[in-house]
Structures are given as structure tokens and as C-alpha cells.
Amino acid sequence: MICPNCGAENAEGAPYCYNCANPLPSAAAPQQPPGGPGYQAPPPGGQYPPPPPGGGYQPPAPPPGGGYPPGPPGGPVKPPRGTFSAGLGALVAFLVVAGIGIVLFLTVFHKKETTPPGPTKAQGPTTTQNPTTTNNPTTTNNATTTGGGTTTQGGTTTGGGTTTGGATTTKGKTTTPNPPPGPTPKLRVFFCDATFSTCRNSPAVAPTTLNGLGVVFNLINFPKGATFEVVFVNKATRLPVSQTNPLRTSGAPVQKFRITLNRPAAGFPRLTLVVAIRLNGQLLGINPPPQITFV
């Protein structure tokens, strides 16, 4: 007999499938007349025979040989073959899942136990009152001494050095800082007549009949002892026309020099004179250079 549920083949007359334990359909029982065994159809006319003597119910006679009828052929019903395997597989799966859960729990718990505590945040800023000064510093005239050093006129000494008026002495050595750079030198040139009564700035224009040429040089903030020379150059030929003797600067804030060029007998030629200046032998770059044109 084939199981309609799993398709396994079973013995004829087996009530359950040995593979899936599903109930099997039994063989078709022979049709019995209404009323079951011992039923007798009513006689014609609808009259039943009279009951047996003594009345009451008479059970049917047992089959020959006594006992109950034999069961279906094929032997005893076997339990399904896959029941034990399915139970064993479920047990193994449960143990595996339980083991994984235990391992994960122990791992997380151990990680929490070994995690170092985080930094502790301060509840508020810490303020130290009454700071302590080391080595008893002494202040005199806004000067500060630290570690045994001496300071005068606002200088600062650390580690035993002494500062006085900007010079620093440390371990027997005295260091004097370089003086700050002085103001920038400036030069101004004016072209005048021979009597220096009328002067003009550069560039100037004069007639060739001028009785003489006077030139005024104002040196501002030039150092003391510098050599100062003036050279008059023809602008067209770039050749020197006249040159003064070397002069010495005095170092005054403003120094004035006057130079006079005498008028030639035939008068000044029609040309442009450019004034070149040498300081300590070096040509000063003046842009634009001072010049006068004779017309």
C-alpha cells in the first residue's frame, strides 16, 4: 500500500505509514445490509415473527472456533524509521545554538570587565591662590631679579647675569646690543645765480648769458667723516665737465655746501648739465638726477 502523504510503500492493511506515521486508508469493507450482522429483512407485509420465548435481546452467535476475527495480514505495525534520527538532529542543533550563545555571552562580559575606565572629567577649573615666588626676586625701579641676577633700568637678568642700561653681562662676558639704525640720509640740490640770490629746484633752466652758476647742496642725516664729491656731467656726451675737491661731512643733522661755476668768456654752451654725487667714492643713485639746461 502506498502512503498518500510521503509516497512510502507499506504492508497491505497497515493502519499507519511506517515512514511518516500518517494514517493509511483501509481496504474497502464489503457492504453489509442495513442493520449490521444478523439483520433480517422484514417479511412481506411488514410483519415480524414473534420474539423467542423468554423475551429480551439475543446476541449474535460467535464465529466458529471462538475469539475475535483476525487482524489484517502483514504482521505488526512498525514505527516510522526517521523518528529517532529527527530527534537526534534536533538535540544536536539545540546544543550547538546553546554553545554559541554561551560563547558570545562570555566574550561580551569579559570585554566589559577588561575595558579600562575612561578619563575622569574635572568638575570645575582649579585655581591656585597665592602663587609662590622662588629665590626671593627683588624689584627695584621696575627691574626684576631672578636666581641671584641683578637688573638695573628696566633690564632683565636670569641665572646670575647682570643687565645695565641695555648691556648684558653673563659669566664674565659683556654683550652690547647694536644701536638702532639712524634716519635715512637725504639730499636736496638747488640751482642759483652766482650771488645765490635766486634759486630753483631741479630740473632748472637758465640762459647761456648767466653770469655764473651757483649750486646749493643740503645734506640731511649724513654720517660724520664721509667724503663728499660733486661731478658735473654733459648729458649728451656723458663726459665730466667739472669736478669739486673732496669735502668732509660734519655729522650735523643738516649740512649745506655751496659750489660756484664761473661763466666762460663765450658764455655757457647750450647743453644740459647733470649733477653726479660720490659718497666715500661710491656714486649715489639719485632718480631723477639733478640737472640744469642752458638755453
C-alpha positions as CSV (number, residue, x, y, z in Angstrom):
1,M,0.0,0.0,0.0
2,I,1.4,3.4,-1.0
3,C,1.2,6.3,1.6
4,P,-0.7,9.2,0.1
5,N,1.4,11.6,2.3
6,C,5.0,10.7,1.7
7,G,4.8,8.0,-1.0
8,A,6.4,5.3,1.0
9,E,5.4,1.7,0.4
10,N,3.7,0.0,3.4
11,A,2.3,-3.5,4.0
12,E,-1.2,-4.2,2.9
13,G,-3.7,-3.4,5.7
14,A,-1.2,-1.3,7.8
15,P,-3.2,1.4,9.6
16,Y,-0.2,3.9,9.7
17,C,2.7,4.7,7.4
18,Y,6.0,3.4,8.8
19,N,7.8,6.4,7.4
20,C,5.7,9.4,8.3
21,A,3.2,7.8,10.7
22,N,0.3,9.2,8.7
23,P,-3.0,7.1,8.9
24,L,-3.4,4.9,5.8
25,P,-6.8,4.3,4.1
26,S,-8.1,0.8,4.9
27,A,-9.4,-1.6,2.2
28,A,-13.0,-1.1,1.2
29,A,-15.2,-3.2,3.5
30,P,-17.8,-5.3,2.0
31,Q,-21.2,-3.8,2.0
32,Q,-23.5,-5.2,4.6
33,P,-27.2,-4.9,4.7
34,P,-28.7,-2.2,6.8
35,G,-28.8,-3.0,10.4
36,G,-25.4,-4.8,10.6
37,P,-24.8,-8.5,11.1
38,G,-27.9,-10.6,11.9
39,Y,-30.3,-8.1,10.3
40,Q,-33.2,-9.7,8.6
41,A,-35.4,-8.0,6.2
42,P,-39.0,-7.7,7.2
43,P,-41.2,-10.3,5.7
44,P,-43.7,-9.5,3.2
45,G,-46.5,-7.5,4.6
46,G,-44.3,-5.8,7.2
47,Q,-45.0,-8.4,10.0
48,Y,-42.0,-9.6,12.1
49,P,-42.0,-13.0,13.7
50,P,-42.8,-13.2,17.3
51,P,-39.9,-12.8,19.7
52,P,-38.3,-16.0,21.1
53,P,-39.6,-17.5,24.3
54,G,-38.4,-15.6,27.4
55,G,-38.1,-12.3,25.6
56,G,-35.1,-10.0,25.7
57,Y,-32.2,-9.4,23.3
58,Q,-30.4,-12.4,21.8
59,P,-26.8,-11.6,20.8
60,P,-25.4,-13.0,17.6
61,A,-23.5,-16.3,17.8
62,P,-19.7,-16.0,17.9
63,P,-17.8,-17.2,14.8
64,P,-16.6,-20.8,14.6
65,G,-13.7,-21.5,16.8
66,G,-14.4,-18.6,19.2
67,G,-12.5,-15.3,19.7
68,Y,-12.4,-12.3,17.6
69,P,-11.7,-12.2,13.9
70,P,-8.0,-12.0,12.9
71,G,-6.5,-8.6,12.1
72,P,-5.3,-7.5,8.7
73,P,-2.4,-9.6,7.2
74,G,1.1,-8.2,7.1
75,G,2.3,-8.5,10.7
76,P,2.7,-5.9,13.4
77,V,2.9,-2.2,12.6
78,K,6.5,-0.8,12.6
79,P,7.2,2.7,13.9
80,P,8.5,5.3,11.5
81,R,12.2,4.9,10.6
82,G,13.0,8.7,10.7
83,T,11.7,9.5,14.2
84,F,14.9,8.7,16.0
85,S,17.1,10.5,13.5
86,A,14.9,13.6,13.6
87,G,15.0,13.7,17.4
88,L,18.8,13.3,17.5
89,G,19.3,16.0,14.9
90,A,17.1,18.4,16.9
91,L,19.1,17.7,20.1
92,V,22.4,18.4,18.3
93,A,21.1,21.6,16.8
94,F,19.9,22.8,20.2
95,L,23.3,22.0,21.8
96,V,25.1,23.9,19.0
97,V,22.9,27.0,19.4
98,A,23.3,26.9,23.2
99,G,27.1,26.7,22.9
100,I,27.2,29.7,20.5
101,G,25.1,31.7,22.9
102,I,27.3,30.9,25.9
103,V,30.5,31.8,24.0
104,L,29.0,35.2,22.9
105,F,27.8,35.9,26.4
106,L,31.2,35.2,27.9
107,T,33.0,37.2,25.2
108,V,30.9,40.3,25.8
109,F,31.0,40.0,29.5
110,H,34.8,39.6,29.5
111,K,35.2,42.6,27.2
112,K,33.2,44.8,29.6
113,E,35.3,43.6,32.5
114,T,38.7,44.3,30.8
115,T,37.7,47.7,29.3
116,P,39.9,50.4,31.0
117,P,37.9,53.2,32.6
118,G,37.7,56.4,30.6
119,P,39.3,59.7,31.7
120,T,37.8,61.5,34.6
121,K,36.4,64.9,33.8
122,A,37.2,67.7,36.2
123,Q,34.1,69.1,37.8
124,G,35.5,72.6,37.6
125,P,38.6,74.6,36.9
126,T,41.3,74.5,39.5
127,T,42.6,77.8,40.7
128,T,45.8,78.2,42.7
129,Q,45.7,81.1,45.0
130,N,48.7,83.0,46.5
131,P,51.3,81.8,44.0
132,T,54.8,81.3,45.5
133,T,57.8,83.2,44.1
134,T,61.1,81.2,44.2
135,N,64.6,82.6,45.1
136,N,63.1,85.8,46.6
137,P,63.1,88.0,43.5
138,T,63.7,91.7,44.1
139,T,62.1,94.5,42.1
140,T,63.8,98.0,42.0
141,N,62.7,100.8,39.7
142,N,60.6,98.3,37.6
143,A,63.6,96.0,37.4
144,T,63.3,92.2,38.2
145,T,66.0,89.9,39.6
146,T,65.6,86.1,39.4
147,G,68.0,83.5,40.6
148,G,70.5,85.9,42.0
149,G,70.9,88.2,39.0
150,T,70.7,92.0,39.1
151,T,68.7,94.2,36.8
152,T,69.0,98.0,36.5
153,Q,66.9,100.4,34.4
154,G,64.3,98.0,33.3
155,G,66.6,95.2,32.1
156,T,66.0,91.6,33.0
157,T,68.7,89.2,34.3
158,T,68.2,85.4,34.7
159,G,70.6,82.9,36.2
160,G,73.0,85.4,37.7
161,G,73.6,87.6,34.7
162,T,73.6,91.4,35.1
163,T,71.9,93.8,32.7
164,T,72.6,97.6,32.9
165,G,71.3,100.1,30.5
166,G,70.7,97.5,27.8
167,A,74.2,95.8,28.0
168,T,74.1,92.2,29.3
169,T,76.9,90.6,31.3
170,T,76.7,86.7,31.7
171,K,79.5,84.7,33.2
172,G,82.0,87.5,32.9
173,K,81.2,88.4,29.3
174,T,79.6,91.7,28.3
175,T,77.4,92.0,25.3
176,T,76.3,95.4,24.0
177,P,73.4,95.4,21.5
178,N,73.9,97.1,18.2
179,P,72.5,100.7,18.2
180,P,69.3,101.1,16.2
181,P,69.7,102.3,12.6
182,G,69.7,106.1,12.2
183,P,67.4,108.1,10.0
184,T,67.7,107.7,6.2
185,P,70.1,110.3,4.6
186,K,68.5,112.7,2.2
187,L,70.0,115.1,-0.4
188,R,68.4,118.3,-1.9
189,V,70.0,120.3,-4.8
190,F,69.1,123.9,-5.8
191,F,70.5,125.8,-8.9
192,C,71.1,129.5,-8.2
193,D,72.8,132.5,-9.8
194,A,76.4,133.5,-8.9
195,T,75.2,135.5,-5.9
196,F,72.8,132.8,-4.6
197,S,70.0,135.3,-4.5
198,T,67.7,133.4,-6.8
199,C,67.5,129.6,-6.7
200,R,65.4,127.0,-8.4
201,N,64.7,123.3,-7.9
202,S,65.8,120.6,-10.3
203,P,65.2,120.4,-13.2
204,A,66.1,124.0,-13.8
205,V,66.5,126.2,-17.0
206,A,69.0,129.1,-17.3
207,P,70.2,131.4,-20.1
208,T,73.6,131.0,-21.6
209,T,74.4,134.6,-20.6
210,L,74.1,133.7,-16.9
211,N,77.0,135.5,-15.0
212,G,77.8,132.3,-13.1
213,L,76.2,129.1,-11.7
214,G,75.8,128.5,-8.0
215,V,74.7,125.1,-6.7
216,V,73.5,124.5,-3.1
217,F,73.6,121.0,-1.6
218,N,71.6,120.3,1.6
219,L,72.8,117.0,3.2
220,I,70.3,115.7,5.8
221,N,71.2,112.9,8.2
222,F,74.6,112.2,6.6
223,P,77.1,110.4,8.9
224,K,80.2,112.2,10.2
225,G,83.5,112.0,8.3
226,A,82.1,110.9,5.0
227,T,83.8,112.0,1.8
228,F,81.6,114.1,-0.5
229,E,82.4,114.9,-4.1
230,V,80.3,116.6,-6.9
231,V,80.8,115.9,-10.6
232,F,79.1,117.9,-13.4
233,V,78.5,115.7,-16.5
234,N,77.4,116.7,-20.0
235,K,74.2,114.8,-20.5
236,A,74.6,114.4,-24.3
237,T,78.2,113.1,-24.2
238,R,78.2,111.6,-20.7
239,L,81.6,113.2,-20.1
240,P,82.6,115.1,-17.0
241,V,82.8,118.9,-17.4
242,S,83.8,120.0,-13.9
243,Q,84.5,118.3,-10.6
244,T,84.9,119.6,-7.0
245,N,87.6,118.7,-4.5
246,P,86.5,116.1,-1.8
247,L,84.6,117.5,1.1
248,R,84.1,116.1,4.6
249,T,80.7,115.8,6.3
250,S,80.4,117.0,9.9
251,G,77.7,114.7,11.1
252,A,75.2,117.6,11.7
253,P,71.6,116.8,11.0
254,V,71.6,119.3,8.2
255,Q,74.8,120.3,6.3
256,K,74.9,122.9,3.5
257,F,77.6,123.1,0.8
258,R,77.8,125.8,-1.9
259,I,79.7,125.4,-5.2
260,T,80.1,128.1,-7.9
261,L,80.9,127.6,-11.6
262,N,82.3,130.7,-13.3
263,R,80.9,131.8,-16.5
264,P,83.1,131.1,-19.5
265,A,84.2,134.0,-21.7
266,A,82.0,133.0,-24.5
267,G,79.1,132.2,-22.1
268,F,77.7,128.8,-21.1
269,P,77.2,126.5,-24.1
270,R,73.8,125.2,-24.9
271,L,73.7,121.9,-23.1
272,T,72.3,120.0,-20.1
273,L,74.5,119.5,-17.0
274,V,73.7,116.6,-14.8
275,V,75.0,116.6,-11.2
276,A,76.5,113.4,-10.0
277,I,77.5,112.9,-6.3
278,R,80.0,110.5,-4.9
279,L,79.9,109.5,-1.2
280,N,83.1,107.7,0.0
281,G,83.9,107.0,-3.6
282,Q,80.6,105.4,-4.4
283,L,78.2,107.0,-6.8
284,L,74.8,107.8,-5.2
285,G,71.8,106.7,-7.2
286,I,69.5,109.7,-7.4
287,N,66.4,109.3,-9.5
288,P,65.8,111.6,-11.3
289,P,69.3,113.1,-11.1
290,P,69.6,116.9,-10.5
291,Q,70.1,118.8,-13.8
292,I,70.1,122.3,-15.4
293,T,69.7,123.1,-19.1
294,F,71.3,126.3,-20.7
295,V,69.2,127.8,-23.5
